[in-house]
Amino acid sequence: MVNAGSKIWVFKEMGVSGQEGQRRPLIAGNWKMNGRRADGLALAEALGAWAKERQASRGSDMLVCPPATLLGAVSEVLAGSWVAVGGQDCHGQEKGAHTGDISAAMLADAGASAVLVGHSERRQDHGESDSEIRAKAVAALGAGLQVIVCIGETGAERDSGQTLAVLSRQLSGSVPVGEGGLSAGTLVVAYEPVWAIGTGRTPSREQIIEAHSHIRAALGEMIGDMADGVRLLYGGSVKPENAAEILALANVDGALVGGASLKAEGFCAIYDAAT
Ligand code: PGA
């Protein structure tokens, strides 16, 4: 069994604003429903070997979120590495009669130190509401996990000028304000425009800056000064070719990467673009 506890501490320590309010970048990979055991282990081994060489010179955090079937095996490969492992979703309750679901405590037990909640594919494929996502986030914090709350507008919402209102609504509905365990180190928000996910299309620099500064301000109204230390990730068609430009934008503290996280070389190139 992997002991996630020490990694959670490291993760938190690194995530909280360090000197002069700097937020340490986080590059997170979301493998989605991809990979059999051999693929997942090969990818984890490649990342682990790469991370070992970077042990001393790393400037950002790295997280991988494999499918649940691979979580334990990937955690074991990366045990002792500074690369953290997370889940892609969790249930809002601790345990019980919920066939097919996985609790936050089970993720932690399998070696996870973080979990994504509210990914747009969960919202779309499983009809997850903001209040359900909030309950998942509360459960994640209760299990000692760092929680990455995903938000983002659809193409239709952007076209009709609702982007910022949608982001505000999703934030206020799903961020677990007032819950135990919530801190700048345990909360991450990922802005992922639905129309940019897996499409090869990315928002303009101005659109990303506008969304991230809106999220920072909205969080400030919800959680006060703590908002300054919360990392805001951009996600949606991040690739080695566009990562440096996106990661340099104001209030972009890292990336949530789907397709390009499935190859170690590309994912590590994105990591390097952050540092
Ligand atoms: P993508 O996915 O990088 O393949 O666009 C991002 C995500 O859904 O997290």
Residues whose N, C-alpha, C, O or C-beta is under 5 A from the ligand:
A	BS01	PGA	N30 A196 I197 G198 T199 G235 G236 S237 V238 L256 V257 G258 G259 A260
